[in-house]
């Protein structure tokens, strides 16, 4: 999951993994279905977490959500939000 997310961000979204990604962690999103998601923090927007998961019945990664953290949580726009 982690490597697939990094590959997606680099190849499909043109991010520089070393410069643009501050942190990436993988979490179990559904124990019943054994689904995982990646949580990504970008270097230029450390007050937001972006969530990525596989599209249903696919190995294709997509952004599924974004959430503010910390004191800046009242902001409503996200720099790296994807529109399909």
Secondary structure, DSSP 8 states (H G I E B T S, - for coil): -HHHHHHHHHHTT---HHHHEEEEEEEEEETTTTEEEEEEEETTEEEEEEEEEE-TTSS-EEEEEEEE-GGGTT----TT----
